Amino acid sequence: MKKKNLKELNAYKVTLFVLGVLTILGAAVYFTPEEGLDLGFTKVKFLSQDDFYNPKKQEKADISELIAAIDTTILRVEEVKDIVHTNESDGSLGAPKGGALTEDASTELQLNDRGIASMQQFFQTLRNVSTNKEQISILHYGDSQIEGDRMTSFIRQRIQNQFGGNGPGLIPAKDTYNSFTFRQSCSDNITRYTAFGGKKLTERHYGAMASVARFTPEYVLDSLFTIDSLAPTTAWIEFEPSAVAYPRAKSYNNVTLHYNQCVAPTKVVISQNGATIHEEELKPDSAYHDLKLSFPDTPGKLRYTFTGKISPNICAFSLDGDYGVQVSNIAMRGSSGTVFSRLKSNTLQPMYTALNTKMAIMQFGGNSIPFFKDSTGVRNFARYFKSQINTLKRLNPDIFIVVVGPSDMSSLENGIYSTYTFLPYCVEQMKEATIASGSAYWNMYAAMGGNNSMPSWVEKGLAGNDYIHFSSKGAKIASQLFYDAFIAEYAKWNKTN
């Protein structure tokens, strides 16, 4: 039998085939419910008749005036020479550059009378920090929007320039986000434990970064399992400043190791650029402790080598100057900011105290947005988030808290990117809960243009193609908007006090 080929297919048959396909698809569009057809094992959905005959167009908020109002010269932070000490530290690393203050801002912090009192108390501390040669900490907690030191790095540089301070503050014992502010590596037997995802500690002694590193598992010593049955283990963590970091962040002369749960003898040997400079036995009483080293200038590459049978929880390292404001980036990928009540307070609170924590920025909400099914779920989240704010306030009675709500985020449906249905309601509920707690709320969603503003940010290269995360330039603009709102409040207070 002779086989037919494509050349023998005439126009008549092709036309019949196309008409048949269109008839089947047309029937599917007409008879399939708008919400789709549930087949049990899957769900089939077609364009509605209205969408078929009148396809929707992509809606985008106009952000041209918003972007035009940003002074882009500010985003190019001025390069300054690192302050270098001769011989021993003279205690002067951290002096502010200062500069003019402005009350002009396109957005504002929202807070009640109790929040205003908390903010003004913090402003008093902030104004005096350099004069008194004190050191205070601002902890910037957030989800993946801030990982790698995005946003925090810009805010830190602006605050330290104005009020004083050097160094990136806290860095994790094991970094997984490839920060551009510092470089870090570690031995293969260093394992990261987090309170917000991945491998977790049984005893939950995480410290202020909600993560730790260990070089052995957690062991329970009893009559059957003793320390004598274990062999010593050696591990190391190494870090140095990054050449591409902002000037203030890459210049520091004090380095502090934060640890807890040291239950067995552990020795640490510290080397600087390959040469041993310090050896010490960590305190084996399971409490929170720190080990501080001071240098005449930025130390370069430091390696901490640990040897012991049972690893302590290595909570973090602090890299800072002699005085001023330390602004730490604490990114929690996948977190909705509801982990604080799950951290052991008997090791967390002493670490907060040692850091002299005076302010926290809590930038969350984005990871919950895609999973809301109804308004009840939003309200439940806001109530639980408020309890996390109160946990931080209980651990730090004098702390000033600013909640940065979620940015605009887009979901894709029928080829159109639109703001998630419950995002605006979540913003309102988070704002209400935050203000009621005596804290400040900064509305990032409104600041970037509100409903359907994310497609415009993507179009201008200010956000990624996931329609969720800012690009490097977009993060700087969002950070500038936040800093403008923050410094405007300070300028208004400073003028009358």
Phi and psi in degrees as a GROMACS rama.xvg file:
@    title "Ramachandran Plot"
@    xaxis  label "Phi"
@    yaxis  label "Psi"
@TYPE xy
-80.419  129.345  LYS-2
-80.5398  139.83  LYS-3
-80.9899  147.094  LYS-4
-120.151  178.945  ASN-5
-63.1351  -28.2341  LEU-6
-64.6241  -25.5482  LYS-7
-85.3398  -7.72915  GLU-8
-76.9111  116.286  LEU-9
-88.9318  170.419  ASN-10
-61.2247  -33.4931  ALA-11
-60.6947  -47.0117  TYR-12
-67.8604  -38.879  LYS-13
-62.982  -41.5787  VAL-14
-63.9686  -42.7367  THR-15
-61.0042  -41.3677  LEU-16
-62.6734  -46.1304  PHE-17
-63.7242  -44.0777  VAL-18
-62.3546  -38.374  LEU-19
-62.7583  -44.5923  GLY-20
-62.646  -44.4574  VAL-21
-63.5916  -35.6669  LEU-22
-64.8442  -44.3203  THR-23
-64.3493  -46.3639  ILE-24
-65.2843  -38.5622  LEU-25
-62.6778  -41.3539  GLY-26
-64.4777  -39.1931  ALA-27
-63.7599  -42.9162  ALA-28
-63.0277  -40.8265  VAL-29
-70.9908  -43.6241  TYR-30
-94.0199  -19.1739  PHE-31
-75.5292  130.978  THR-32
-58.8388  154.12  PRO-33
-60.8376  -34.1502  GLU-34
-80.1308  -3.07347  GLU-35
103.794  169.294  GLY-36
-111.534  117.396  LEU-37
-85.05  114.439  ASP-38
-96.3413  7.71188  LEU-39
93.1433  -62.9281  GLY-40
-88.7316  -14.4495  PHE-41
-160.251  171.502  THR-42
-123.891  127.758  LYS-43
-104.822  131.709  VAL-44
-134.84  136.522  LYS-45
-121.256  166.187  PHE-46
-60.3359  142.673  LEU-47
-73.3118  164.464  SER-48
-58.6346  -40.3515  GLN-49
-64.4546  -43.0797  ASP-50
-68.0781  -31.7637  ASP-51
-68.7537  -44.8266  PHE-52
-88.4246  -24.9458  TYR-53
-132.258  74.0515  ASN-54
-58.4566  140.11  PRO-55
-72.5754  149.291  LYS-56
-104.642  149.028  LYS-57
-63.8829  124.524  GLN-58
-94.4819  137.782  GLU-59
-139.391  133.097  LYS-60
-70.7042  146.105  ALA-61
-83.4973  111.987  ASP-62
-111.369  14.2585  ILE-63
-61.0013  -43.6368  SER-64
-67.609  -37.5922  GLU-65
-60.8613  -47.6109  LEU-66
-69.1707  -38.1637  ILE-67
-64.1495  -28.5214  ALA-68
-75.6268  -15.6096  ALA-69
-80.1748  126.288  ILE-70
-76.6531  100.99  ASP-71
-68.2322  -17.0813  THR-72
-68.5277  -26.6371  THR-73
-67.9441  -32.5345  ILE-74
-66.6249  -24.3993  LEU-75
-88.9206  84.8876  ARG-76
-60.8073  132.716  VAL-77
-61.6096  131.634  GLU-78
-77.5164  133.059  GLU-79
-127.877  155.594  VAL-80
-71.8359  140.994  LYS-81
-63.063  141.755  ASP-82
-81.6488  120.946  ILE-83
-112.918  132.174  VAL-84
-95.0798  151.073  HIS-85
-104.931  138.127  THR-86
57.5404  -132.033  ASN-87
-77.9971  154.923  GLU-88
-59.849  133.829  SER-89
-93.7457  8.66817  ASP-90
76.5112  20.138  GLY-91
-109.387  0.0687545  SER-92
-74.8144  114.085  LEU-93
139.461  0.438138  GLY-94
-60.388  137.344  ALA-95
-77.1433  155.27  PRO-96
-89.771  -28.2011  LYS-97
74.4386  -153.193  GLY-98
134.827  169.875  GLY-99
-68.1682  143.92  ALA-100
-105.448  143.168  LEU-101
-128.356  143.776  THR-102
-92.2869  -0.2654  GLU-103
-80.9588  130.064  ASP-104
-159.256  144.611  ALA-105
-80.5762  -13.8686  SER-106
-133.241  175.648  THR-107
-146.775  158.576  GLU-108
-78.2635  139.558  LEU-109
-111.607  126.658  GLN-110
-162.966  160.61  LEU-111
-96.3131  -173.026  ASN-112
-60.5307  -38.5922  ASP-113
-66.4536  -38.69  ARG-114
-66.7362  -38.464  GLY-115
-62.1974  -42.5449  ILE-116
-61.8953  -41.4421  ALA-117
-64.183  -42.7476  SER-118
-64.4966  -43.7955  MET-119
-67.1539  -34.0215  GLN-120
-62.8706  -41.7096  GLN-121
-66.2567  -41.0389  PHE-122
-59.9712  -37.2168  PHE-123
-61.6992  -44.5324  GLN-124
-64.2272  -42.2064  THR-125
-63.2436  -41.8663  LEU-126
-66.6209  -30.7675  ARG-127
-96.0787  -5.02385  ASN-128
-61.0441  -42.5393  VAL-129
-77.5884  -39.4363  SER-130
-59.1535  -40.2865  THR-131
-86.8103  0.963118  ASN-132
54.5072  40.3324  LYS-133
-96.0094  169.64  GLU-134
-130.287  126.888  GLN-135
-127.72  162.32  ILE-136
-119.539  138.34  SER-137
-113.881  123.518  ILE-138
-105.245  118.465  LEU-139
-99.5348  97.3776  HIS-140
-87.6266  144.443  TYR-141
-173.697  175.534  GLY-142
-90.7287  -155.776  ASP-143
-65.1188  -13.2222  SER-144
-62.8544  -22.8587  GLN-145
-113.21  2.4346  ILE-146
-67.0446  153.986  GLU-147
78.5286  9.47704  GLY-148
74.7964  19.1576  ASP-149
-68.1713  145.714  ARG-150
71.459  -57.3268  MET-151
-56.8349  -41.4593  THR-152
-59.6613  -41.9547  SER-153
-70.1929  -44.9697  PHE-154
-60.8507  -42.4788  ILE-155
-59.0954  -48.3016  ARG-156
-59.8652  -42.1854  GLN-157
-66.6757  -44.197  ARG-158
-68.2367  -44.1137  ILE-159
-67.3104  -36.1576  GLN-160
-61.8121  -40.2347  ASN-161
-78.4858  -42.0484  GLN-162
-115.424  -9.92567  PHE-163
105.256  156.469  GLY-164
128.451  153.827  GLY-165
-144.593  158.726  ASN-166
85.635  162.684  GLY-167
-82.4069  -1.33859  PRO-168
75.772  -137.687  GLY-169
-70.0975  137.551  LEU-170
-125.922  148.409  ILE-171
-68.0273  153.863  PRO-172
-65.1066  -30.5588  ALA-173
-137.377  111.271  LYS-174
-87.4761  135.88  ASP-175
-120.532  1.88256  THR-176
-106.14  3.35758  TYR-177
53.537  60.6112  ASN-178
-65.0844  143.426  SER-179
-87.9604  2.51318  PHE-180
-90.0238  -27.677  THR-181
-147.048  165.252  PHE-182
-116.138  136.938  ARG-183
-143.556  145.54  GLN-184
-145.696  165.402  SER-185
-155.815  165.701  CYS-186
-69.5941  158.638  SER-187
-64.1244  -21.9458  ASP-188
-90.4427  8.78742  ASN-189
-85.2356  122.548  ILE-190
-115.863  137.824  THR-191
-94.405  135.088  ARG-192
-121.814  136.269  TYR-193
-132.938  154.625  THR-194
-85.4524  -9.81741  ALA-195
-115.348  5.0435  PHE-196
160.445  157.276  GLY-197
76.9376  -152.675  GLY-198
-70.569  134.3  LYS-199
-119.368  152.937  LYS-200
-79.3667  143.134  LEU-201
-69.6888  -41.2041  THR-202
-90.8941  -8.67221  GLU-203
62.4947  31.1664  ARG-204
-90.6389  74.199  HIS-205
-88.4741  -31.7435  TYR-206
85.8621  -171.168  GLY-207
-69.5411  -21.1165  ALA-208
-93.6735  1.28191  MET-209
57.2056  24.1373  ALA-210
-152.982  153.072  SER-211
-142.497  169.578  VAL-212
-123.057  145.706  ALA-213
-138.502  153.145  ARG-214
-109.8  1.49353  PHE-215
-139.399  161.653  THR-216
-66.39  169.218  PRO-217
-74.5255  131.611  GLU-218
-115.455  144.71  TYR-219
-106.743  110.756  VAL-220
-86.0801  128.84  LEU-221
-146.356  -166.343  ASP-222
-66.8658  -22.8702  SER-223
-96.9282  -22.7697  LEU-224
-127.977  108.99  PHE-225
-115.491  165.095  THR-226
-66.1165  -26.8357  ILE-227
-65.3116  -20.3655  ASP-228
-82.1229  -3.86531  SER-229
-103.468  149.639  LEU-230
-99.4076  148.887  ALA-231
-62.1651  144.366  PRO-232
-124.134  142.199  THR-233
-118.379  139.72  THR-234
-150.319  161.697  ALA-235
-142.693  153.464  TRP-236
-131.814  133.286  ILE-237
-131.511  141.38  GLU-238
-153.793  160.497  PHE-239
-159.53  160.993  GLU-240
-68.8399  153.324  PRO-241
-91.8748  141.843  SER-242
-66.6848  -22.7975  ALA-243
-99.0398  6.51548  VAL-244
-70.9179  159.985  ALA-245
-61.6997  151.133  TYR-246
-53.331  -46.1032  PRO-247
-64.6462  -37.9929  ARG-248
-69.5141  -33.1154  ALA-249
-91.3167  6.71462  LYS-250
-119.075  113.149  SER-251
-154.799  158.962  TYR-252
-138.804  7.81911  ASN-253
-127.088  131.205  ASN-254
-128.452  127.975  VAL-255
-125.865  130.293  THR-256
-92.3016  127.494  LEU-257
-108.798  129.715  HIS-258
-149.42  160.218  TYR-259
-149.335  177.497  ASN-260
55.0123  38.0042  GLN-261
-84.101  102.24  CYS-262
-107.953  -1.77875  VAL-263
-144.242  155.494  ALA-264
-52.3225  127.656  PRO-265
-137.239  126.738  THR-266
-104.58  139.66  LYS-267
-121.568  131.98  VAL-268
-116.444  126.45  VAL-269
-112.213  127.774  ILE-270
-118.955  146.831  SER-271
-118.2  116.197  GLN-272
51.3895  38.434  ASN-273
94.7451  -11.5459  GLY-274
-107.145  130.578  ALA-275
-65.537  130.269  THR-276
-122.579  -15.1677  ILE-277
-161.631  143.041  HIS-278
-135.099  142.572  GLU-279
-160.49  147.367  GLU-280
-90.7066  126.032  GLU-281
-70.0452  154.236  LEU-282
-77.1896  115.395  LYS-283
-90.2748  57.1846  PRO-284
-119.588  7.11296  ASP-285
73.0462  -5.93883  SER-286
-80.2672  172.771  ALA-287
-74.69  137.017  TYR-288
-144.866  164.284  HIS-289
-134.381  154.67  ASP-290
-124.021  113.924  LEU-291
-106.312  138.444  LYS-292
-128.21  141.03  LEU-293
-118.25  143.546  SER-294
-127.381  155.279  PHE-295
-69.8898  -21.8849  PRO-296
-157.357  -174.004  ASP-297
-57.9032  122.679  THR-298
-75.3568  -10.8984  PRO-299
78.9937  -138.329  GLY-300
-84.8  124.042  LYS-301
-115.949  137.44  LEU-302
-123.643  127.428  ARG-303
-104.878  116.448  TYR-304
-108.178  121.079  THR-305
-106.434  139.758  PHE-306
-134.648  125.998  THR-307
-177.231  167.964  GLY-308
-84.9987  -29.7929  LYS-309
-131.069  124.89  ILE-310
-72.0309  139.559  SER-311
-74.674  170.139  PRO-312
-81.7639  112.324  ASN-313
-88.7068  104.482  ILE-314
-80.8515  -39.0706  CYS-315
178.627  172.955  ALA-316
-123.696  143.717  PHE-317
-106.419  131.241  SER-318
-121.162  111.495  LEU-319
-152.73  177.226  ASP-320
-91.9649  -161.037  GLY-321
-81.1603  -30.343  ASP-322
-159.208  173.07  TYR-323
112.703  -157.559  GLY-324
-105.137  125.43  VAL-325
-101.134  126.205  GLN-326
-117.719  108.445  VAL-327
-100.191  136.507  SER-328
-92.4471  117.8  ASN-329
-125.419  88.4473  ILE-330
-88.8244  138.11  ALA-331
-128.485  86.4683  MET-332
-58.1217  129.43  ARG-333
83.486  -3.5009  GLY-334
-86.3623  148.347  SER-335
-102.851  9.39409  SER-336
81.8705  21.426  GLY-337
-112.419  35.8442  THR-338
-104.869  -14.5435  VAL-339
-65.1039  -35.465  PHE-340
-72.4986  -10.2008  SER-341
-96.6834  1.32735  ARG-342
-91.6626  140.586  LEU-343
-68.7875  118.087  LYS-344
-72.3208  -25.6426  SER-345
-70.1724  -17.5847  ASN-346
-109.715  -19.3007  THR-347
-77.4011  -47.8998  LEU-348
-61.5267  -43.6041  GLN-349
-60.4081  -32.5117  PRO-350
-70.4018  -41.6134  MET-351
-58.1315  -41.8  TYR-352
-65.7548  -44.435  THR-353
-61.0269  -34.3076  ALA-354
-79.5856  -10.2296  LEU-355
54.2354  56.8211  ASN-356
-72.532  119.373  THR-357
-117.676  -14.5215  LYS-358
-152.124  145.774  MET-359
-132.662  135.738  ALA-360
-103.908  124.33  ILE-361
-114.085  101.674  MET-362
-106.909  92.3856  GLN-363
-141.201  178.951  PHE-364
117.582  -33.4076  GLY-365
-61.5932  -34.8956  GLY-366
-73.9738  -16.6675  ASN-367
-90.3917  -26.9891  SER-368
-51.2048  -49.7328  ILE-369
-66.3881  -14.1891  PRO-370
-104.394  -0.725697  PHE-371
-71.0326  130.038  PHE-372
-101.586  -26.8458  LYS-373
-157.335  175.824  ASP-374
-67.7712  -27.8513  SER-375
-62.4902  -41.4995  THR-376
-61.9353  -36.5329  GLY-377
-65.9197  -46.1076  VAL-378
-64.939  -38.6845  ARG-379
-63.2487  -41.6896  ASN-380
-62.4797  -45.0194  PHE-381
-61.8823  -39.6861  ALA-382
-65.2352  -41.9121  ARG-383
-68.2258  -38.0693  TYR-384
-64.3086  -38.43  PHE-385
-59.8378  -37.8754  LYS-386
-65.0472  -29.3839  SER-387
-71.2986  -38.157  GLN-388
-59.5409  -45.6905  ILE-389
-65.632  -30.8671  ASN-390
-63.8552  -45.2422  THR-391
-63.5116  -37.4018  LEU-392
-68.14  -35.9121  LYS-393
-66.5269  -38.7584  ARG-394
-76.7565  -25.2816  LEU-395
-132.832  83.5831  ASN-396
-56.5865  -28.1475  PRO-397
-100.406  11.5898  ASP-398
-75.4233  143.678  ILE-399
-103.573  126.238  PHE-400
-115.485  132.081  ILE-401
-117.745  122.42  VAL-402
-95.1509  125.287  VAL-403
-100.642  112.878  VAL-404
-73.5877  175.893  GLY-405
-66.7697  149.828  PRO-406
-77.7314  173.177  SER-407
-64.4164  141.59  ASP-408
-136.461  142.063  MET-409
-113.371  138.586  SER-410
-105.222  149.717  SER-411
-102.789  123.807  LEU-412
-143.478  124.541  GLU-413
54.0128  37.9128  ASN-414
79.1461  5.48212  GLY-415
-116.336  131.041  ILE-416
-91.1572  125.47  TYR-417
-136.629  151.369  SER-418
-56.8245  135.154  THR-419
-53.419  140.222  TYR-420
-53.1478  -46.4554  THR-421
-96.312  8.04551  PHE-422
-64.4251  -49.8814  LEU-423
-59.0696  -38.5726  PRO-424
-68.3833  -36.9641  TYR-425
-63.2452  -41.3523  CYS-426
-57.8073  -46.772  VAL-427
-64.9791  -41.0396  GLU-428
-69.2283  -40.0343  GLN-429
-65.3195  -40.0313  MET-430
-62.6024  -45.5403  LYS-431
-61.6569  -44.64  GLU-432
-66.3667  -40.2413  ALA-433
-65.073  -49.9254  THR-434
-62.5048  -39.7375  ILE-435
-63.7266  -26.2988  ALA-436
-81.6143  -2.84512  SER-437
84.4491  24.8387  GLY-438
-116.98  174.213  SER-439
-102.861  147.209  ALA-440
-120.289  132.408  TYR-441
-115.84  122.774  TRP-442
-88.7701  90.807  ASN-443
-65.8908  -36.7693  MET-444
-55.857  -48.3463  TYR-445
-70.6893  -37.613  ALA-446
-61.2294  -34.4506  ALA-447
-90.8874  2.03646  MET-448
123.53  -6.59757  GLY-449
78.7641  -146.189  GLY-450
-56.1111  129.105  ASN-451
57.2181  33.0045  ASN-452
-84.2111  -24.9854  SER-453
-59.3702  -43.155  MET-454
-55.8978  -34.366  PRO-455
-70.1005  -37.7166  SER-456
-65.6915  -39.247  TRP-457
-64.6435  -44.0329  VAL-458
-60.2718  -34.7395  GLU-459
-91.2752  7.73739  LYS-460
76.2538  18.3153  GLY-461
-96.2727  -5.90159  LEU-462
-147.569  160.257  ALA-463
-81.0132  172.201  GLY-464
-73.1324  -2.87128  ASN-465
-80.8356  -6.78683  ASP-466
58.5452  32.7499  TYR-467
-133.307  -51.6437  ILE-468
-98.2028  143.616  HIS-469
-71.6071  151.108  PHE-470
-77.5644  177.569  SER-471
-59.2196  -45.2539  SER-472
-67.8345  -40.2349  LYS-473
-63.0365  -38.0126  GLY-474
-63.287  -38.4566  ALA-475
-65.6913  -41.0858  LYS-476
-67.133  -43.4386  ILE-477
-61.8017  -39.867  ALA-478
-65.105  -40.4371  SER-479
-64.1195  -39.9447  GLN-480
-61.7685  -42.4283  LEU-481
-65.4712  -47.5114  PHE-482
-61.4715  -39.4093  TYR-483
-57.7413  -45.2834  ASP-484
-64.7457  -41.4288  ALA-485
-65.5513  -50.6275  PHE-486
-71.8029  -25.9049  ILE-487
-64.897  -40.8881  ALA-488
-63.4736  -42.041  GLU-489
-64.2101  -43.0218  TYR-490
-61.4429  -41.6091  ALA-491
-65.1709  -41.0409  LYS-492
-68.6494  -42.5786  TRP-493
-63.8133  -32.2206  ASN-494
-66.7023  -29.0559  LYS-495
-111.179  7.68981  THR-496
